[in-house]
Every structure is written in C-alpha cells, then in structure tokens.
C-alpha cells in the first residue's frame, strides 16, 4: 500500500478546505450569516449540506457494519429508508413550510421555532439544554467512526486521528460558521458521491466478493439473506425508522431548511437530496452487508472495525483508498461541523441570550465560536469511552427527536396544537428515550443482565419515544384548553421582516 499516494490525496482535501475557510469566512457579516447563511442558499448548496450532515463515518462504519453483521443484505433496507423517508419525504413535507415560517418570523434556531409556536420561553430554554448536552454523544460517535478507519488503513493512533478531526472542524467553524460550512459541504458532497460510486465498483469487483455473480451467490446463503425471527425484524425496522424519521426532529437538519433561498430552490432540493441519499446511504449499507464475503461469522471483527477491515482486505488501489479516506473525512467533518454549530449557536442565542439581552453581533459570534471549541473538546472526551458508535448515535437521536420531532412537525400542519400538548409530548418522549442511555451509564457500576440489555435497545426506545410523543401531543392538545387564537394565527400568517 503506497501511503504517500493516500496522504497526498488527503492533503489535497485539506488544502481545499483551508481555501474555502479563508475565502468564505470573509463574507460573514452577521449572526444570521453565521447560523443560517443569510437565508440565501440554493438547492444544491442546501441539499448537499443536508446530506453531508445526515451521513458520516457513523453510517459508513458503525451502522453499515452493525446492520451487515446482524441482517446481511437486509441491512440495505436502512439505506433505502433513509433515502425515501429521511430525505424525499422529509424535504417534500417539511422544507417549504419550515423555510416559510423561519423566513417570515426571522427564526434562526429550533428552540426559537418552539417558542414562537407555543409561546413558552421555558420550552425554548429546555430545548437549548437538551440539544447542547445530547448532541455531544452524536458528535463523539462521528470521531469514533473515522478514527477506526484511520487506525486500520493508515495505522494512525485513534487519539491522534480524533485530535486531527477536531482541529479541522474548529478551523472551519471559527472561520465562518454556516457560510463556510455550506460551501465546504458542497465540495464534500461531490467527493462523497464520486467516492461511494468508486467504492461500490471496486468492492464488488474485488476477489473476495467476485463481482455481480458473487453478490447473487451471496444472496442465496444463510449469511447473505438470513431468515430473521420476529425480534430481529423489530430491531431492523427500529433501525430503519430511527435513522430515517429521527432526522426530522434533529435541529441541525431542521436548520438546513431555514437557510433555503426560496420555494423554487426547496422544490429542487427534494430531488437532489433524495438522489444523494440513495447513492450514499444505499451504497454505504450495501458495502457493510457484504461483510460475510470477507469473514466467517466466527472471525468477524468488532462491530466498529468490520467495514475498515473489509476495505483493507479488498486490496483497493492506494489512490482509491485515499479517495475513500477523503470521502469519510469529508462526511465526518461536515457532520461534526453541523452538529457543533447548531448546538453552540442554539445555546448562545437562545439560552445565554435569554439572560443577556441585546448582545452585540461580535460578542454573540465570539461566544458561539468559543462554545464550538468547548463542544468539540467535550465530544473528544466522550469518544474515548468504550461505548459502540451505534449506541451513542441512537441515544442522541432518540432523546432529541423523541422530545422535539412531534411538536415541530405537528405545528407545521395543525393550528390545534397547544402549549400543554407540546410540553406533554416533549416530556414523554424525553423520559422514554433516555432509558437506554441511563442503562448504559449504569453498566459501568453493575453487570446486571437486564440493564445491559436495555443499554443495547437504543433504536427501539428512540422509535418508541417518537411515536409516544406524537400520540401524547395530539391527545393532550385535544383535551387541554386552546392557546390564544390570535397568537397562534400569527405563527401561520404573521410577518416581522419589516418590523
């Protein structure tokens, strides 16, 4: 393996990121530029920024390897679900409506959206705290996904790799936030699409897979398309639904809609984001599903190291390995930046700003950037624990989407939703989804089998939390007294742009 060629490819990526950071960072003039890009993003910029925030090394490494190990080729259903539900349906139902509300009411963050719709500052503050704290495990899972790849393919110590990722992410965030991130995401999205196409071709053609005929032969085996029992089907569909609908309530995904320029660009974004997801997610899960062409069930590596070792055993050309690493770095850095910027800007604008009114733009921007550094460092610390990638991500997505998906989505379509219903849904979703995360913490103090089992059911509890929250929001809103009709109507037709 020619590591010089690999490092040269990665070096080109790093140089492009530096150029984007320096040139685009000069265009940041306001907090809106920093957080929502001045609401001037076109379809390609918005859709690729959404896609690169959606898919990272967490998917390519943690989820692709985990679903391949557990379900063989059935794991590809997760990639199809991500494209159909997580991208096409999400953009079709949510993008234009969310963009319209955010544009008219000058909304910059998801907690602001909840406050404007449900007239509750306490709800906004609660959302700030939950988002900032529980985004950290998701961010940490991104570190671990990329570090395991670098460890196997380049022999780099995982801690050194995680530090390098953190440095690149901090550089992009400090230089300009959303504008820099969106431009970087556009470049990184192109890299991801071409990288995945090349990767699929080379992995399928490698000796261990044996081309298309080898895949067909594999599908006829017990490992390729295993007969799943009821419990396995439940777990598989929990993964499909969590990784597809879970994005609907994630603030870093919702804020992508805030920055769309107009309705025309939002319509185009539906097609682009769906194509991107089919290629990247479908391809990523497909590669992971071929794991038993490389290993026997007894010799299968640890879950987070299945895909890295597959790529190593596929004997890919050095240049392609460099492209693959660049693909994974691009995917991971863009996701990390999106998570970090969302958590830090939300906490600064909505939590600190609640207690320190009318902060100057420069001070607000400075605090956001300082919190970005704190967030990245905190993620690095969590990433050094032995919690599997898949678990960390499911805890984060479950708690955040379990809490906020229902009041966010239902508010777009129903004026009957009220404050009490929203609070009931948020709290029921939160306390349902936090169970496996709490169980994971307890495993450090006890070896109880029930606790260990609960800790591994993150996806199941995440989906349950979303469904329970939706039901509770609707039921309580029907029972409880309606909110002020005039205030509610303003959310759907009011305009503060010229105020």
C-alpha positions in Angstrom: 0.0 0.0 0.0 1.5 3.3 -1.1 0.8 5.6 1.9 2.4 8.5 0.1 -0.4 8.5 -2.5 -3.0 8.2 0.3 -1.6 11.1 2.2 -1.3 13.2 -1.0 -5.0 12.7 -1.7 -5.9 13.7 1.9 -3.6 16.6 1.6 -5.4 17.9 -1.5 -8.7 17.8 0.5 -7.1 19.7 3.4 -5.8 22.4 1.1 -9.3 22.9 -0.5 -10.8 23.1 3.0 -8.3 25.8 4.0 -9.1 27.8 0.8 -12.8 27.6 1.4 -12.5 28.5 5.1 -10.4 31.7 4.3 -12.3 32.9 1.2 -15.9 32.3 2.5 -15.1 33.3 6.1 -14.6 36.9 4.9 -18.3 37.0 3.8 -19.7 36.5 7.4 -21.2 39.9 8.5 -24.0 38.9 10.9 -25.3 36.3 13.3 -27.7 35.2 10.5 -24.8 34.7 8.2 -23.1 32.6 10.9 -26.2 30.4 11.7 -28.4 30.3 8.6 -26.2 31.6 5.8 -28.2 34.8 5.4 -31.1 32.6 4.1 -29.7 32.7 0.6 -28.7 29.0 0.0 -29.6 27.5 -3.4 -30.9 24.0 -3.9 -27.6 22.2 -4.5 -26.0 24.0 -1.5 -28.9 23.3 0.8 -29.5 19.7 -0.3 -25.8 18.7 -0.2 -25.4 20.4 3.2 -28.4 18.4 4.4 -27.0 15.2 3.0 -23.5 15.6 4.4 -24.9 16.5 7.8 -27.0 13.3 7.6 -24.4 10.8 6.6 -20.9 10.5 8.2 -18.5 7.8 9.2 -21.1 6.8 11.8 -23.2 5.4 8.9 -20.4 4.1 6.8 -18.6 2.4 9.7 -20.9 1.9 12.7 -24.3 1.4 11.1 -23.2 -0.3 7.9 -21.0 -2.8 9.8 -23.6 -3.4 12.5 -26.5 -4.0 10.2 -24.4 -6.1 7.9 -23.4 -8.3 10.8 -26.9 -8.6 12.1 -29.0 -8.8 8.9 -26.8 -9.4 5.9 -28.2 -7.9 2.7 -31.4 -7.0 4.6 -29.4 -4.1 6.1 -29.7 -2.3 2.7 -33.3 -1.5 3.8 -31.9 1.1 6.2 -30.2 2.9 3.2 -33.5 2.8 1.2 -35.4 4.0 4.2 -33.0 6.9 4.7 -33.5 8.0 1.1 -37.3 7.6 1.0 -38.3 8.7 4.5 -35.3 10.6 5.7 -34.7 12.6 2.5 -37.5 12.6 0.0 -40.5 12.6 2.4 -38.7 15.0 4.8 -38.0 17.5 2.1 -41.4 17.1 0.5 -43.4 17.7 3.7 -41.1 19.9 5.8 -38.7 22.0 3.7 -41.0 24.6 2.2 -43.3 25.0 5.3 -40.3 25.3 7.6 -38.5 27.7 5.4 -41.6 29.9 5.1 -42.1 30.2 8.9 -38.4 30.8 9.6 -38.3 33.5 6.9 -41.4 35.4 8.0 -40.6 35.3 11.7 -36.8 35.6 11.5 -36.3 32.3 13.2 -32.7 31.2 13.5 -32.9 28.1 15.7 -35.2 25.2 16.5 -35.8 26.4 20.1 -36.9 29.8 18.7 -39.4 27.9 16.5 -40.9 26.1 19.5 -41.1 29.4 21.5 -42.8 31.2 18.6 -45.4 28.5 18.1 -46.1 27.6 21.7 -45.4 30.9 23.5 -43.2 29.4 26.1 -39.7 30.7 27.0 -39.2 27.8 29.3 -39.7 25.4 26.4 -37.1 27.2 24.5 -34.6 27.0 27.4 -35.3 23.3 28.0 -34.7 22.7 24.3 -31.4 24.5 24.4 -30.1 22.4 27.3 -31.3 19.1 25.8 -29.8 19.9 22.4 -26.4 21.0 23.7 -26.0 18.1 26.1 -27.3 15.3 24.0 -25.7 16.4 20.7 -22.3 15.5 22.3 -22.7 11.7 22.1 -23.7 12.0 18.4 -20.6 14.2 17.8 -18.5 11.7 19.7 -19.7 8.8 17.5 -18.5 10.7 14.4 -15.0 10.8 15.9 -15.0 7.1 16.6 -16.2 6.2 13.2 -13.5 8.0 11.4 -10.8 7.0 13.9 -11.4 3.3 13.4 -10.9 3.7 9.7 -7.7 5.6 10.1 -6.4 3.1 12.7 -6.9 0.1 10.3 -6.0 1.6 7.0 -3.2 4.0 8.0 -2.1 2.7 11.3 -2.7 6.1 13.0 -3.4 6.0 16.7 -7.1 6.7 17.2 -6.5 9.5 19.6 -4.2 11.3 17.2 -6.8 10.9 14.5 -9.6 12.3 16.6 -7.4 15.3 17.5 -6.8 16.0 13.8 -10.5 15.8 13.1 -11.2 18.2 15.9 -8.6 20.7 14.6 -10.1 20.7 11.1 -13.7 21.1 12.4 -12.6 24.0 14.7 -10.8 25.7 11.8 -13.9 25.7 9.6 -16.2 26.8 12.4 -14.1 29.6 13.6 -13.6 31.0 10.1 -17.2 31.5 9.4 -19.9 29.0 10.6 -22.8 28.3 8.2 -21.4 30.0 5.1 -18.1 28.3 5.3 -19.7 25.0 6.3 -22.3 25.1 3.4 -19.6 25.8 0.8 -17.4 23.1 2.3 -20.4 20.7 2.4 -20.9 21.3 -1.4 -17.4 20.2 -2.1 -17.6 17.4 0.4 -20.9 16.2 -1.0 -19.4 15.9 -4.5 -16.5 14.0 -3.0 -18.9 11.6 -1.2 -20.9 10.9 -4.3 -18.0 10.0 -6.5 -16.2 8.2 -3.7 -19.1 5.9 -2.9 -19.6 5.1 -6.6 -15.9 4.1 -7.0 -16.0 2.2 -3.7 -19.1 0.1 -4.7 -17.5 -0.8 -8.0 -14.1 -1.7 -6.5 -15.5 -3.7 -3.6 -18.0 -5.6 -5.7 -15.2 -6.4 -8.3 -12.6 -7.5 -5.6 -11.6 -11.1 -5.4 -13.5 -11.8 -2.1 -16.9 -10.6 -3.5 -16.5 -11.9 -7.0 -18.5 -9.4 -9.0 -22.2 -9.3 -9.6 -22.3 -13.1 -9.7 -20.6 -13.3 -6.3 -23.3 -11.0 -4.9 -26.1 -13.1 -6.3 -24.4 -16.2 -4.9 -24.1 -14.5 -1.5 -27.8 -13.6 -1.5 -28.6 -17.3 -1.6 -26.6 -18.1 1.5 -27.8 -18.1 5.1 -25.5 -15.2 5.9 -26.3 -13.1 2.8 -30.1 -13.1 3.3 -30.7 -14.7 6.6 -34.1 -15.8 7.9 -34.9 -13.2 10.5 -37.1 -14.0 13.5 -39.7 -11.6 14.9 -37.2 -10.0 17.3 -34.7 -9.4 14.6 -37.3 -7.8 12.3 -38.3 -5.5 15.1 -34.7 -4.4 15.6 -34.1 -4.0 11.9 -37.2 -1.8 11.4 -36.4 0.1 14.5 -33.0 1.0 13.0 -34.6 1.9 9.6 -37.3 4.1 11.2 -34.9 5.7 13.7 -32.2 6.6 11.1 -34.9 7.8 8.7 -37.5 9.7 10.8 -35.0 10.5 13.5 -33.6 13.3 11.3 -37.0 15.0 11.2 -36.5 16.3 14.8 -32.8 17.0 14.8 -32.1 20.7 15.0 -29.0 20.6 12.7 -31.2 19.1 10.0 -34.2 21.4 10.5 -31.9 24.5 10.3 -30.9 23.4 6.8 -34.4 24.4 5.8 -34.0 27.8 7.4 -31.3 28.8 5.0 -33.1 27.9 1.7 -33.4 30.9 -0.6 -36.9 30.4 -1.9 -39.7 27.9 -2.7 -38.2 27.1 -6.1 -34.9 26.1 -4.5 -36.8 24.0 -1.9 -38.5 22.0 -4.7 -35.2 21.3 -6.5 -33.7 20.3 -3.1 -36.2 17.4 -2.9 -34.7 15.7 -5.9 -31.1 16.4 -5.1 -31.2 15.3 -1.5 -33.1 12.1 -2.4 -30.6 11.1 -5.1 -27.7 11.9 -2.8 -29.2 9.7 0.0 -29.9 6.7 -2.4 -26.4 6.8 -3.6 -24.5 7.5 -0.4 -26.7 5.7 2.2 -27.7 2.8 -0.1 -24.1 2.3 -1.1 -22.8 2.5 2.4 -25.2 -0.1 3.8 -24.7 -2.3 0.8 -21.0 -2.4 1.3 -21.5 -3.3 5.0 -24.0 -6.0 4.1 -21.2 -7.9 2.2 -19.2 -8.5 5.4 -19.7 -12.3 5.3 -17.9 -12.4 1.9 -14.8 -11.3 3.8 -15.1 -13.0 7.1 -16.7 -16.1 8.6 -19.2 -15.4 11.5 -16.5 -16.6 14.0 -13.8 -14.4 12.6 -15.9 -11.2 12.2 -14.1 -8.2 13.8 -15.6 -6.0 16.5 -18.6 -4.1 15.1 -16.9 -0.7 14.6 -14.0 -2.4 12.8 -15.9 -4.6 10.3 -16.0 -2.1 7.4 -12.4 -0.8 7.9 -11.1 -4.3 7.8 -13.3 -5.1 4.7 -11.7 -2.1 2.9 -8.3 -3.3 3.9 -8.9 -6.9 2.7 -10.4 -5.7 -0.6 -6.9 -4.6 -1.6 -8.1 -1.3 -3.1 -5.6 0.8 -5.1 -3.8 3.4 -3.0 -5.3 6.3 -4.8 -8.8 4.9 -4.2 -8.0 4.3 -0.6 -7.0 7.9 -0.4 -10.3 8.9 -2.0 -12.2 6.6 0.4 -10.5 8.2 3.4 -11.1 11.7 1.9 -14.8 10.6 1.5 -15.0 9.6 5.1 -13.1 12.6 6.4 -15.4 14.9 4.3 -18.6 13.1 5.6 -17.4 13.2 9.2 -16.1 16.8 9.3 -19.2 18.2 7.7 -21.5 16.3 10.1 -19.3 17.3 13.1 -19.4 21.0 12.0 -23.1 21.0 11.5 -23.7 19.4 14.9 -21.3 21.7 16.7 -22.5 24.9 15.1 -26.2 24.0 15.8 -25.6 23.2 19.4 -23.3 26.2 20.1 -25.4 28.8 18.2 -28.6 27.5 19.8 -27.1 27.7 23.3 -25.7 31.1 22.7 -28.6 32.8 21.0 -31.4 31.2 23.0 -30.0 30.3 26.4 -27.3 32.9 27.1 -29.2 35.5 25.0 -32.2 34.9 27.3 -30.3 36.2 30.3 -28.1 38.8 28.4 -30.5 40.7 26.2 -29.3 42.6 23.0 -25.8 41.2 22.9 -23.7 42.9 20.2 -23.2 40.8 17.0 -19.4 40.5 17.5 -19.9 39.3 21.1 -22.6 36.8 20.1 -20.4 35.4 17.3 -17.4 35.2 19.6 -19.4 33.2 22.2 -20.7 30.8 19.5 -17.2 30.1 18.3 -15.8 29.6 21.9 -18.7 27.2 22.6 -17.9 25.4 19.4 -14.4 24.7 20.8 -15.8 23.6 24.1 -18.3 21.3 22.3 -15.6 19.7 20.1 -13.3 19.1 23.1 -16.3 17.6 25.1 -17.1 15.3 22.2 -13.4 14.1 22.0 -13.6 13.2 25.7 -16.8 11.1 25.3 -15.4 9.5 22.1 -12.6 8.0 24.2 -15.1 5.8 26.2 -15.8 2.2 25.0 -19.5 2.9 24.0 -20.2 1.5 20.5 -20.8 4.0 17.7 -24.3 2.8 17.0 -25.3 3.1 20.7 -24.0 6.7 21.1 -25.9 7.8 18.0 -29.1 6.1 18.9 -29.1 7.7 22.4 -28.6 11.2 20.9 -31.1 10.9 18.1 -33.6 9.1 20.3 -33.6 11.8 23.1 -33.6 14.8 20.8 -36.0 13.6 18.1 -38.1 11.8 20.7 -38.5 15.1 22.5 -38.9 17.6 19.7 -40.0 15.9 16.5 -43.7 15.8 17.4 -44.2 19.4 18.5 -42.1 20.7 15.5 -43.7 18.6 12.7 -47.3 18.8 14.0 -47.1 22.5 14.4 -46.5 22.9 10.6 -49.8 21.2 9.8 -52.2 21.9 12.7 -53.3 25.0 14.4 -55.0 22.8 17.0 -51.7 22.0 18.7 -51.3 23.9 22.0 -48.6 24.5 24.7 -49.8 21.9 27.1 -49.9 19.2 24.4 -46.4 20.2 23.2 -45.0 20.0 26.8 -46.6 16.6 27.4 -45.2 15.2 24.2 -41.7 16.6 24.8 -41.5 15.2 28.4 -43.0 11.8 27.5 -40.6 11.4 24.6 -37.6 12.6 26.6 -38.2 10.2 29.5 -38.9 7.3 27.2 -35.7 7.8 25.1 -33.4 8.4 28.0 -33.9 4.9 29.4 -31.2 3.1 27.3 -28.8 5.9 27.8 -29.3 5.8 31.6 -28.9 2.0 31.4 -25.5 2.4 29.6 -24.2 4.6 32.4 -25.4 2.0 34.9 -23.4 -0.7 33.2 -20.3 0.9 34.5 -21.4 0.2 38.0 -23.3 -3.1 37.6 -23.2 -6.2 35.5 -26.9 -6.8 35.7 -28.1 -8.6 32.5 -31.4 -6.6 32.3 -29.5 -3.3 32.4 -27.1 -4.5 29.8 -30.0 -5.5 27.5 -31.7 -2.1 27.9 -28.5 -0.3 27.0 -28.5 -2.1 23.7 -32.0 -1.1 22.8 -31.3 2.5 21.8 -33.0 2.3 18.4 -36.2 0.6 19.8 -36.6 3.2 22.5 -35.9 6.0 20.1 -38.7 5.0 17.8 -41.0 4.3 20.7 -40.3 7.8 22.1 -41.1 9.5 18.7 -44.4 7.5 18.4 -45.4 8.1 22.1 -44.6 11.8 21.8 -46.7 12.2 18.6 -49.7 10.4 20.2 -49.4 12.4 23.5 -49.1 15.8 21.7 -52.3 15.2 19.8 -54.3 13.7 22.7 -53.4 16.3 25.2 -53.9 19.2 22.7 -57.4 17.9 22.1 -58.2 17.7 25.8 -56.4 20.9 27.1 -57.7 24.4 26.6 -56.6 26.0 23.3 -54.0 28.7 23.2 -54.8 32.3 22.3 -56.1 32.1 18.7 -54.6 35.4 17.6 -51.2 34.5 18.7 -51.5 31.1 17.1 -52.7 32.6 13.8 -49.7 34.9 13.8 -47.3 32.0 13.6 -49.0 30.9 10.3 -49.5 34.2 8.6 -47.6 36.9 10.6 -44.5 38.7 9.2 -41.9 40.5 11.3 -39.4 41.1 8.5 -40.1 44.8 8.3 -40.7 45.3 12.0 
